[in-house]
Amino acid sequence: MSISVHLRDSVVLPGGGALVNGYGFESRAGGPRRALLPHGHELEVHDLDGLFAGERAPAATFPLPWPGWDRGVHSVSPDASYAVFSGQRAVRAVGAGGETLWEYRHDCWGPELGHPHTGDEQEVCRGLEHGSCRVSDDGRTVWAHVVIGEQEHWVVLDAGNGRELARLPLDSAAAGSHHLSHPDGVHMGLSIGMGQDGILLHWARWDGTQLVDWDLNESMDRILMDVHPGHRGFLTVEHYGSDLRLHTLDGDVLATGSPDPADADEDEDRPCWDYGCGFVDADTVIASTVDCDDEEDPALSRHWLLDARTLEVRGRVTYPGTPATGYLLPLGDGTWLTHDGETQTLNRWTEETP
């Protein structure tokens, strides 16, 4: 079945691809939806709705504390008064004027054998590994994935001064990670990618005294993608794209959705789910497929709408004019984003109503 959609908004946004194929988007329960886009030696923070309303100037701008470091997943406080950066050897809170508010030092994500650090904070060691951080929705804590000694940890820091409040040792050897804040404003998710060694997934909450963690890795090798806007579970995709699953917060499976090989064209290989999926709204999931044997080229992706309760495929998205392909970002309000790399245009779509 084909499902028609129409273009709701469009804006030229160079670098906007980071919104849909990276971690340049940050939303908070009851708060603004923001685009966090690196621009030169700065991190520009845009209000997403303001962008589509014609506001081109960023709502806030923060100088990058380590201009040579282009990895890590960063976060901005709820009032956009400061940003927290996940660096190679530190988590640092930076004010709009570039001043360091606090710093939490940790060991290096990319140490080289026989290469002692020179003491130059701008030195970047070779290696692609990185961590991530996230300011909580209430602005009181910062959650960060870091290296301490020879082990990775998940730490909770006081957002006001960077003091460590809790630490959880992790059994991971990360290539990278990202955080996902639950819309209940209490729980935080952490997804750790370890390359061919798989995925680790954790949920936790800070009760003011201790870190309460749910280790979901005994039966999972899945990437954390999104949380239902009505708090009815979270969505994951299997490491190699074999299926999507909807889980309770404890990890129990509520529904499973697999790509239907019958939906592929005759000259196409078996489809598998790509890494772009999430809730369009409380009733609908959007996901993309690629050819499993074609190195998952996002330029060849196709987009599908699924029932949010059962994860059954409702139909393939039909875009007007030139079809949108590649990664996508659902916004939970009935719309989703795609980015055209040739025209540097950020497009916002919604399903056609009868």
Residue pairs with C-beta under 8 A, 6 or more apart in sequence:
1 314
1 315
1 316
2 315
2 316
2 318
3 305
3 314
3 315
3 316
3 317
3 318
3 351
3 352
4 318
4 320
4 351
4 352
5 317
5 318
5 319
5 320
5 349
5 350
5 351
5 352
6 320
6 349
6 350
6 352
7 320
7 347
7 348
7 349
8 335
8 348
8 349
8 350
9 52
9 347
9 348
10 52
10 345
10 346
10 347
10 348
11 51
11 52
11 345
11 346
12 343
12 344
12 345
12 346
13 35
13 37
13 51
13 339
13 344
13 345
13 346
14 344
15 37
15 38
15 39
15 344
16 35
16 37
16 339
16 344
16 345
16 346
17 327
17 339
17 341
18 24
18 35
18 36
18 37
18 38
19 25
19 35
19 37
19 329
19 337
19 339
19 346
20 276
20 326
20 327
20 328
20 329
20 337
20 338
20 339
21 276
21 298
21 326
21 327
21 339
23 36
23 73
23 132
23 178
24 35
24 36
24 37
25 33
25 34
25 35
25 36
25 48
25 329
26 33
26 34
26 36
26 75
26 76
27 33
27 34
27 331
27 332
28 78
28 137
28 181
29 137
29 181
29 183
29 184
29 185
30 185
31 78
31 137
32 47
32 48
32 49
33 47
33 48
33 49
33 331
34 45
34 46
34 47
34 48
34 59
34 76
34 80
35 44
35 45
35 46
35 48
35 51
36 43
36 44
36 45
36 74
36 75
36 76
37 43
37 44
37 46
38 44
38 64
38 70
41 63
41 64
41 67
42 61
42 62
42 63
42 64
43 61
43 62
43 63
43 64
43 74
43 83
43 85
44 58
44 60
44 61
45 58
45 59
45 60
45 61
45 62
45 76
45 80
45 83
46 55
46 58
46 59
47 55
47 59
48 331
50 59
51 346
52 348
59 80
60 76
60 80
60 81
60 83
60 96
61 96
62 76
62 82
62 83
62 94
62 95
62 96
62 98
63 94
63 98
64 85
65 85
65 87
65 92
65 94
65 100
66 85
66 87
66 88
66 121
66 122
66 124
67 122
68 122
68 123
68 124
69 87
69 88
69 124
71 88
71 109
71 128
71 129
71 130
71 176
72 85
72 86
72 87
72 88
72 130
72 131
72 132
72 133
73 86
73 130
73 131
73 132
73 133
73 134
73 176
73 177
73 178
73 179
74 83
74 84
74 85
74 86
74 133
75 83
75 84
75 133
75 134
75 135
75 142
75 179
76 82
76 83
76 84
76 135
77 83
77 84
77 135
77 139
77 159
78 135
78 137
78 138
78 139
79 139
81 95
81 96
82 93
82 94
82 95
82 96
82 101
83 93
83 94
84 91
84 92
84 93
84 94
84 133
84 135
84 142
84 144
84 159
85 91
85 92
85 93
85 94
85 133
86 130
86 131
86 132
86 133
86 144
86 145
88 108
88 109
88 110
88 124
88 125
88 130
89 105
89 106
89 107
89 108
89 109
89 117
89 121
90 103
90 104
90 105
90 106
90 121
91 103
91 104
91 106
91 133
91 142
91 144
91 146
91 157
91 162
92 100
92 102
92 103
92 104
93 100
93 101
93 102
93 103
93 142
93 159
93 162
94 100
94 101
95 101
101 162
102 160
102 161
102 162
103 162
104 144
104 146
104 155
104 157
104 162
104 164
106 146
106 147
106 148
107 146
107 147
107 148
107 149
107 150
108 117
108 125
108 147
109 125
109 127
109 129
109 130
109 131
109 147
110 124
110 125
110 126
110 127
110 128
110 129
111 125
111 127
112 125
112 126
112 127
115 125
117 123
117 125
128 175
128 176
129 174
129 175
129 176
130 174
130 176
130 177
131 144
131 145
131 146
131 147
131 152
131 174
131 176
131 177
132 144
132 145
132 176
132 177
132 178
132 179
132 190
133 142
133 143
133 144
133 145
133 179
134 142
134 143
134 144
134 179
134 181
134 188
135 141
135 142
135 159
136 142
136 143
136 159
136 181
136 185
136 188
136 206
137 181
137 185
138 185
139 159
140 158
140 159
140 160
141 156
141 157
141 158
141 159
141 165
141 206
142 156
142 157
142 158
142 159
142 162
143 154
143 155
143 156
143 157
143 179
143 188
143 190
144 154
144 155
144 157
145 152
145 153
145 154
145 170
145 174
145 177
145 179
145 190
145 192
146 152
146 153
146 155
147 153
148 167
151 169
151 170
152 169
152 170
152 172
152 173
152 174
152 192
153 167
153 168
153 169
153 170
154 167
154 168
154 170
154 190
154 202
154 204
154 211
154 213
155 164
155 165
155 166
155 167
155 168
156 164
156 165
156 166
156 167
156 206
156 211
157 163
157 164
157 165
158 164
158 165
165 206
165 211
166 206
166 210
166 211
167 211
168 202
168 204
168 211
168 213
170 192
170 200
170 202
171 200
171 217
172 192
172 194
172 200
173 194
173 197
174 192
174 193
174 194
175 193
175 194
175 195
176 192
176 193
177 190
177 191
177 192
177 193
178 190
178 191
178 224
179 188
179 189
179 190
179 191
180 188
180 189
180 190
180 191
180 224
180 226
180 227
180 234
181 187
181 188
181 189
182 188
182 189
182 203
182 227
182 231
182 234
182 249
183 227
183 229
183 231
184 231
186 205
187 203
187 204
187 205
187 249
188 203
188 204
188 205
188 206
189 201
189 202
189 203
189 224
189 227
189 234
190 201
190 202
190 203
190 204
190 224
191 199
191 200
191 201
191 223
191 224
192 199
192 200
192 201
192 202
193 199
193 223
194 200
198 221
198 239
199 220
199 221
199 222
199 223
199 239
200 217
201 216
201 217
201 220
201 222
201 223
201 224
201 236
202 213
202 214
202 215
202 216
202 217
203 213
203 214
203 216
203 249
204 211
204 212
204 213
204 214
205 211
205 212
206 212
214 249
214 250
214 251
216 247
216 251
219 251
220 236
220 251
221 238
221 239
222 236
222 237
222 238
222 239
222 245
223 236
223 237
223 238
223 239
223 275
224 234
224 236
225 234
225 235
225 236
225 237
225 275
225 277
225 278
226 234
226 235
226 277
226 278
226 279
226 330
227 233
227 234
227 235
227 279
228 234
228 235
228 246
228 279
228 282
228 308
229 279
229 281
229 282
229 332
230 282
232 246
232 254
232 282
232 308
233 246
233 247
233 248
233 249
233 254
234 246
234 247
234 249
235 244
235 245
235 246
235 247
235 277
235 278
235 279
235 285
236 244
236 245
236 247
237 243
237 244
237 245
237 273
237 274
237 275
237 277
237 287
238 244
238 245
238 273
240 272
240 292
241 259
241 272
241 273
241 274
241 275
241 289
241 290
241 292
241 296
242 258
242 272
242 273
243 256
243 257
243 258
243 273
244 256
244 257
244 258
244 273
244 277
244 285
244 287
244 306
244 311
245 253
245 254
245 255
245 256
245 257
245 311
246 253
246 254
246 255
246 256
246 308
246 309
246 311
247 253
247 254
248 254
254 309
255 309
255 310
255 311
256 311
257 285
257 287
257 306
257 310
257 311
257 312
257 313
259 270
259 271
259 272
259 273
259 289
259 313
260 271
260 313
261 270
261 271
263 271
263 289
263 313
263 316
264 270
264 271
264 291
268 291
269 291
269 292
269 293
269 294
270 291
270 292
270 293
271 289
271 290
271 291
271 292
271 302
272 289
272 290
272 291
272 292
272 296
273 287
273 288
273 289
274 287
274 288
274 289
274 290
274 296
274 298
274 301
274 327
275 327
276 287
276 288
276 298
276 301
276 326
276 327
276 328
276 329
277 285
277 286
277 287
277 288
277 330
278 285
278 286
278 329
278 330
278 332
278 336
279 285
279 308
279 330
279 332
280 286
280 305
280 330
280 331
280 332
280 334
280 335
280 336
280 351
281 308
281 332
281 333
281 334
282 308
283 307
283 308
283 309
284 305
284 306
284 307
284 308
284 314
284 334
284 351
285 305
285 306
285 307
285 308
285 311
285 330
286 303
286 304
286 305
286 306
286 317
286 328
286 330
286 336
287 303
287 304
287 306
288 298
288 301
288 302
288 303
288 304
288 326
288 327
288 328
289 301
289 302
289 304
290 296
290 297
290 298
290 300
290 301
290 302
291 297
291 300
294 300
298 325
298 326
298 327
299 325
299 326
300 325
301 325
301 326
301 327
302 316
302 317
302 325
303 316
303 317
303 324
303 325
303 328
304 313
304 314
304 315
304 316
304 317
305 313
305 314
305 315
305 317
305 351
306 312
306 313
306 314
307 314
319 349
324 338
324 340
324 347
324 349
326 338
326 339
326 341
327 338
327 339
328 336
328 337
328 338
329 336
329 337
329 338
330 336
330 337
331 337
331 348
334 350
334 351
335 348
335 349
335 350
336 348
336 349
336 350
337 346
337 347
337 348
337 349
338 346
338 347
338 349
339 345
339 346
339 347
340 347
